């Protein structure tokens, strides 16, 4: 299983390259496949999903929301709100109309969008499954899969817990991240979590309340606001390629700390508005951001023209 900080898309199942009990792995895969299935609708209707959330910081808490309206086969409308940040994207087949924003999407909002409506994961050949036990999770009887994920010379101890009765995914402990799902409700033939809690490094970061409502087939909800800026959707796209990407100077220790940066990449190939998305070494964040600003790329190309593009990249602090 890939590190949680880089995914929350569905991963590919693969073979049993690492030595482990075949029957335990077979049962673990079955449990996780069922969990993914019971929270996947066989046919989604037109819908509105609202995720109201609270972010916890050292200075206090703040509230925000993410709203997605989908008209199947026509388009969708996404609105991101957190503090003074308010971005609306209206997607239709040939264009996207944008209102607000102006800055790179705040890390907390990105976290909300990647773990909602539910984070789906699967095992791959980096995972070594040890045992499946039974315990209570959030007051629900659960079967919990304990496993390690091996990343070269680093190993994460992980756990996934599924509801013993309805099969929903109640708990994900993946590296430093923990996601707790509860208050499941039925929608379009699936069970979806009404509450999601996200923690990192043992500290509660975000609490989400989620609702989903079926809508009538009304494309007027996709009308762009009057002050929207319209962008054509690329028919051909070439991603940016790195030109100069220096890593931090190594130290004499034996550990590696990775800091994930998100930034806007300009048409000149330079890095703008870098923010730290994930870091387990906050004291290194300023150095990581300073170094990231020095990276250069070829620009992203949209239909043969240089275009602004949002990028993720990782800085490796060896022995620091």
TARA-V950904 format. One record per backbone hydrogen bond with DSSP energy under -0.5 kcal/mol. NH is the residue of the N-H (numbers start at 1). CO is the residue of the C=O. E is the energy in kcal/mol with one decimal. If there is no record, write none. Layout:
NH,CO,E + NH,CO,E
This chain:
6,3,-1.9 + 7,4,-1.2 + 8,9,-0.5 + 17,15,-0.8 + 25,21,-2.3 + 26,22,-2.6 + 27,23,-2.2 + 28,24,-2.4 + 29,25,-2.7 + 30,26,-1.9 + 31,27,-2.5 + 32,28,-2.3 + 33,29,-2.6 + 34,30,-2.2 + 35,31,-2.2 + 36,32,-2.5 + 37,33,-2.1 + 38,34,-2.7 + 39,35,-0.8 + 40,37,-1.7 + 43,188,-0.6 + 47,70,-1.9 + 48,213,-2.4 + 49,68,-3.0 + 50,211,-2.2 + 51,66,-2.9 + 52,50,-0.6 + 52,209,-2.2 + 53,64,-2.5 + 54,207,-2.3 + 55,62,-3.3 + 56,205,-2.9 + 57,55,-0.5 + 57,60,-3.0 + 60,57,-1.4 + 62,55,-2.0 + 64,53,-2.3 + 65,81,-2.3 + 66,51,-2.0 + 67,79,-2.3 + 68,49,-2.6 + 69,77,-2.6 + 70,47,-2.8 + 71,75,-2.7 + 72,70,-0.7 + 74,71,-2.6 + 75,71,-2.1 + 76,91,-1.7 + 77,69,-2.6 + 78,89,-2.9 + 79,67,-2.4 + 80,87,-2.8 + 81,65,-2.6 + 82,85,-2.3 + 83,63,-1.0 + 85,82,-2.3 + 86,84,-0.5 + 87,80,-2.3 + 88,99,-2.7 + 89,78,-2.7 + 90,97,-2.5 + 91,76,-3.0 + 91,89,-0.6 + 92,95,-2.7 + 93,74,-0.7 + 95,92,-0.8 + 96,231,-2.6 + 97,90,-2.4 + 98,229,-3.0 + 99,88,-2.4 + 101,86,-1.6 + 102,100,-0.7 + 109,106,-0.6 + 110,106,-1.9 + 111,107,-2.3 + 112,108,-2.0 + 113,109,-2.2 + 114,110,-1.8 + 115,111,-1.4 + 116,112,-0.8 + 120,118,-0.6 + 127,124,-2.0 + 128,148,-3.1 + 129,127,-0.6 + 130,146,-2.7 + 131,146,-1.3 + 133,144,-2.6 + 135,142,-2.0 + 137,140,-3.0 + 140,137,-1.5 + 142,135,-2.5 + 143,162,-2.6 + 144,133,-2.9 + 144,142,-0.5 + 145,160,-3.6 + 146,131,-2.7 + 146,144,-0.6 + 147,158,-1.9 + 148,128,-2.6 + 149,156,-2.3 + 150,126,-2.7 + 151,149,-0.5 + 151,154,-3.9 + 152,150,-0.5 + 154,151,-2.1 + 156,149,-2.6 + 158,147,-3.3 + 158,156,-0.6 + 159,173,-2.3 + 160,145,-1.9 + 161,171,-2.2 + 162,143,-2.5 + 163,168,-3.1 + 164,141,-2.8 + 167,163,-1.3 + 170,161,-2.4 + 170,168,-0.8 + 171,161,-1.6 + 172,179,-2.3 + 173,159,-3.3 + 174,172,-0.6 + 174,177,-2.5 + 177,174,-2.1 + 178,199,-2.3 + 179,172,-2.5 + 180,197,-2.6 + 181,170,-2.6 + 181,179,-0.5 + 182,195,-2.3 + 185,192,-2.8 + 187,190,-3.0 + 190,187,-1.4 + 191,38,-2.6 + 192,185,-2.9 + 192,190,-0.6 + 194,182,-1.2 + 194,183,-0.7 + 195,182,-2.1 + 196,208,-2.1 + 197,180,-2.4 + 198,206,-3.1 + 199,178,-2.6 + 200,203,-2.4 + 201,176,-2.8 + 202,176,-0.6 + 203,200,-1.5 + 205,198,-2.7 + 206,198,-2.1 + 207,54,-2.1 + 208,196,-3.1 + 209,52,-3.2 + 210,194,-2.7 + 211,50,-2.1 + 213,48,-2.5 + 215,46,-2.5 + 218,216,-1.7 + 221,218,-1.2 + 222,219,-2.2 + 223,220,-1.9 + 228,225,-1.8 + 229,98,-3.1 + 230,228,-0.5 + 231,96,-2.7 + 233,94,-2.0 + 238,301,-2.2 + 243,296,-2.8 + 244,296,-1.5 + 251,318,-3.4 + 253,319,-2.0 + 257,317,-2.3 + 259,315,-2.3 + 260,278,-2.0 + 261,259,-0.5 + 261,313,-3.2 + 262,275,-2.6 + 263,311,-2.1 + 264,272,-2.9 + 265,309,-3.4 + 266,264,-0.6 + 266,270,-2.4 + 269,266,-2.0 + 271,295,-0.7 + 272,264,-3.2 + 275,262,-2.9 + 277,260,-2.7 + 277,275,-0.6 + 278,260,-1.3 + 284,281,-2.5 + 285,282,-1.5 + 288,284,-2.3 + 289,285,-2.6 + 290,286,-2.3 + 291,287,-2.2 + 292,288,-2.4 + 293,289,-1.7 + 294,291,-1.5 + 295,292,-1.5 + 296,244,-2.1 + 297,269,-2.1 + 298,241,-2.8 + 300,307,-0.7 + 301,238,-2.5 + 302,300,-0.5 + 302,305,-3.3 + 303,236,-2.7 + 303,301,-0.6 + 305,302,-1.7 + 307,300,-2.5 + 309,265,-2.0 + 311,263,-2.6 + 313,261,-2.3 + 315,259,-2.4 + 317,257,-3.2 + 317,315,-0.6 + 318,316,-0.9 + 319,255,-4.6 + 319,317,-0.5 + 320,317,-0.6
